[in-house]
């Protein structure tokens, strides 16, 4: 019988490190801070515990220096990071990327601390605010592609300004990746240089749910955005630091669309009113010119009256003709713009596609459209949206083209 080949302690520990670090992805952990130490090297060492276990943790100097919230022993916190194995000591620890307060009171303290810091830098100053465009045609959206906020904005846009084009930069609006994704999405849209406006937002939620919009990286991205940006986070009572940094704060996503997009009926009414004002102004100028000519005619000698009257009448007629041409050109430009916007609306309007014989198929009780036969099975119940109505159906047989 041969002797077994033993592993060294270092080899065992190394294998444990590979298994642990390779199988556990970055994650969030919640617990109570205990034995908190700020080492002179700048690193933070602490223990996270609950009623059943403890977890040794470390936050390295680089991240600790950027932290706005400094926890204390007894604080309830949420930490994001990954489990690592310290081979020399033969123990595991949690390598922290971020530490957040978990309680509402602690969230408020962190909120106020970061607010004071950024306010002192001038990020919330009114002098930084950029006026919004009156007639935006291309609008960028930073929100979840599956959230209610996106649908609320698009619904209002269809009613008020159907010619507006939207460019969505999808991002998580809560969770570990939310802050980085939101900041990256704002920067990406801003760098296109083709947008008239950007709206960033999400629907309502708890303070923890909305916290990503209070993260420093997101607030700075909003404050440094060159494109006019509107923040619409949560409901009316929710105010985030992104709201304070944006050029305009809207109480809800749908309100943001109403505040930023003109109403087409109001535009049509304003165009008609402008035409009426121009016509009245023209008539007033003509009347004043004729009255002036009459007054002047009485002061000249009788022999010159006819020639002077003819000359001034010609000048008046020329003035009237030029004014009428100017009004006609302005009216035609406005009408042409309206027709282009209306045509654009007809092309972008999904109902126009339905009028040409197409249909939208969704699984019964679902909102996502079926885009391929692979998403269906026989006997599936579906809802078919047609022009002027909907129909419920069941799949009897599937055929590949």
HELIX and SHEET records of a PDB file:
HELIX    1   1 UNK A    9  UNK A   23  1                                  15    
HELIX    2   2 UNK A   61  UNK A   66  1                                   6    
HELIX    3   3 UNK A  104  UNK A  120  1                                  17    
HELIX    4   4 UNK A  126  UNK A  128  5                                   3    
HELIX    5   5 UNK A  148  UNK A  160  1                                  13    
HELIX    6   6 UNK A  178  UNK A  192  1                                  15    
HELIX    7   7 UNK A  211  UNK A  214  5                                   4    
HELIX    8   8 UNK A  216  UNK A  223  1                                   8    
HELIX    9   9 UNK A  241  UNK A  245  1                                   5    
HELIX   10  10 UNK A  253  UNK A  260  1                                   8    
HELIX   11  11 UNK A  264  UNK A  297  1                                  34    
HELIX   12  12 UNK A  302  UNK A  348  1                                  47    
HELIX   13  13 UNK A  350  UNK A  355  1                                   6    
HELIX   14  14 UNK A  373  UNK A  375  5                                   3    
SHEET    1   A 6 UNK A  27  UNK A  38  0                                        
SHEET    2   A 6 UNK A  44  UNK A  49 -1                                        
SHEET    3   A 6 UNK A  54  UNK A  59 -1                                        
SHEET    4   A 6 UNK A  91  UNK A 101  1                                        
SHEET    5   A 6 UNK A  76  UNK A  86 -1                                        
SHEET    6   A 6 UNK A  27  UNK A  38 -1                                        
SHEET    1   B 5 UNK A 165  UNK A 170  0                                        
SHEET    2   B 5 UNK A 138  UNK A 143  1                                        
SHEET    3   B 5 UNK A 197  UNK A 202  1                                        
SHEET    4   B 5 UNK A 229  UNK A 233  1                                        
SHEET    5   B 5 UNK A 248  UNK A 249  1                                        
SHEET    1   C 3 UNK A 360  UNK A 363  0                                        
SHEET    2   C 3 UNK A 381  UNK A 386 -1                                        
SHEET    3   C 3 UNK A 389  UNK A 394 -1                                        
END                                                                             
